[in-house]
């Protein structure tokens, strides 16, 4: 029996982690069903002002962090609405873990904002222990205990995306999934 691939993509901010995962999904969605959450930036006049979470199955979107939110949670210049993560993002991940028709779990991103939620951390651990492949993006420098644990897990392969390899890396991930996993 082959190991179930758990692949973490890390890299500097704005290097293309989310775009890398979306490219992998695009190349494989005719073979596998993906579920989970994607986090995309919101820009106004070329300036990043926030982030939205997208449920990959339903394509529904909700704003998760914004410079103009009124919330006590703050990461950098962004104010974070953890209710959106807890009531929308986490259920999207849980659906991917537990619904039979979903083949691969996507978690974008295990980052500073998301790590403010204890429930999110628990859900990421559940995903990494489930019997499905997982694609996740990881904050590069955070010293959070969950990220430290993920980096030390023997069943998680961590790949760094850079401006040099970002066009090639999705193909490498596609190859890893096809070679290492047979549903």
C-alpha positions, 0 to 999 in steps of 0.5 A: 500500500502506498503512502497517502500524499500530504503535500505542503507548499511554502514560500514567501508572501505573494510568491504564488502559493495559492496560484500553485495550488489552483494550477494543480487542481486545474490540471487534475480536476478531470481525474480527482474531486477536490474540496476544502478552502482557498484563500485569495487576496482582495485588491483595490487599485492594486493594493491588497486590502484583505482576503476572502475564503472560497469553498472549493466545492460550492465556489461560495466566497466570504470576506475573512480579513480586511483593513476596514473590519471592526473586529478585535483580531488583528494580523498586521494591517488586517482585521480578521473575522474568525467567525467566517473561518470557523463557520465557513472555511472550517466546514468546507475543509470538514466536508472535504475530509468526510464526504466520500466523493471528495478525493483530495483535501485542500487547505489554503492557507495555514497562516498567521490569520487562520492560526488565530482559530483553535478549531482551525488548528484541530481541523488541519490536524484531522486533515493530515490524519485522514485517509485522503491526500492533502494539499496545503499552503504553509506560512513560511516563517511562523513559529506556531506549534502547529506549523512546527509539527507539520514541518516535522511530520514524516508523512508530509512533504514540504516543497518551497515555491519560488519565483524561479520554480513557480511555473514548474512546481505544480507539474511536480506536485501533479506527478507526485500525486499521480505516482504516489496515490491510487484511490 
